[in-house]
Every structure is written in C-alpha cells, then in structure tokens.
Amino acid sequence: MKRLTTRRARRDRGQQMTEFTLLSAALLVMGGGLMHFAPDMLDVITIYIRGFYVILGFPLG
C-alpha cells in the first residue's frame, strides 16, 4: 500500500512540473508576441496600472 502512494505522489509531482512548464512557456510566448506585434497594448496596460497608483496614492516614479 505504501509503494502505491509514493508512486502516485511521484507521478503527481511530475504532472505539476509539466503543467507549470507549459503555462510558463505559454506566458513567455504570449508576452513576446504582444511586445512584437502590438506594442501599443503595453502602453494601455501601463496607463491602467498607473491609474491604480494615482488612486491609491503611490508615487509614480
């Protein structure tokens, strides 16, 4: 019984690592594509974040 649980835990850990790697790679590809094909979208995100800074009273630096 103990062997079965350790084998399953090892398999689950491998699945978690695979999912994390795939999600990280997708995020990098998406970010690179956004920076290459739509750099104006980054300006929109920056304006959105700076709006929160103004509302919360943080310095804009």
Legacy VTK file of the C-alpha trace (Angstrom):
# vtk DataFile Version 3.0
C-alpha trace
ASCII
DATASET POLYDATA
POINTS 61 float
0.000 0.000 0.000
2.819 2.401 0.844
4.522 1.795 -2.502
1.367 2.725 -4.343
1.061 6.089 -2.571
4.712 7.057 -3.125
4.494 6.125 -6.793
1.342 8.233 -7.175
2.952 11.180 -5.376
5.936 10.993 -7.719
3.655 10.935 -10.763
1.612 13.886 -9.455
4.776 15.896 -8.888
5.835 15.250 -12.470
2.447 16.351 -13.751
2.625 19.561 -11.710
6.064 20.344 -13.094
4.899 19.685 -16.659
1.845 21.916 -16.267
3.927 24.682 -14.714
6.458 24.487 -17.548
3.769 24.588 -20.231
1.984 27.534 -18.619
5.250 29.437 -18.195
6.211 28.832 -21.809
2.771 29.979 -22.998
3.096 33.148 -20.913
6.532 33.885 -22.371
5.341 33.304 -25.936
2.260 35.447 -25.380
4.331 38.246 -23.834
6.852 38.129 -26.665
4.104 38.180 -29.263
2.426 41.103 -27.545
5.669 43.064 -27.418
6.415 42.320 -31.080
3.020 42.608 -32.760
1.102 45.033 -30.512
3.433 47.295 -28.515
0.605 49.819 -28.099
-1.202 47.309 -25.901
1.664 47.569 -23.409
1.002 51.310 -23.187
-2.638 50.604 -22.344
-1.590 48.209 -19.577
0.878 50.796 -18.236
-1.802 53.507 -18.183
-4.181 51.122 -16.409
-1.614 50.318 -13.704
-0.638 53.976 -13.270
-4.313 54.784 -12.740
-4.314 52.467 -9.740
-1.157 54.136 -8.465
-2.867 57.550 -8.615
-5.996 56.253 -6.868
-4.017 54.513 -4.123
-1.666 57.458 -3.665
1.570 55.668 -4.556
4.351 57.738 -6.115
4.594 57.257 -9.883
8.418 57.116 -10.004
LINES 1 62
61 0 1 2 3 4 5 6 7 8 9 10 11 12 13 14 15 16 17 18 19 20 21 22 23 24 25 26 27 28 29 30 31 32 33 34 35 36 37 38 39 40 41 42 43 44 45 46 47 48 49 50 51 52 53 54 55 56 57 58 59 60
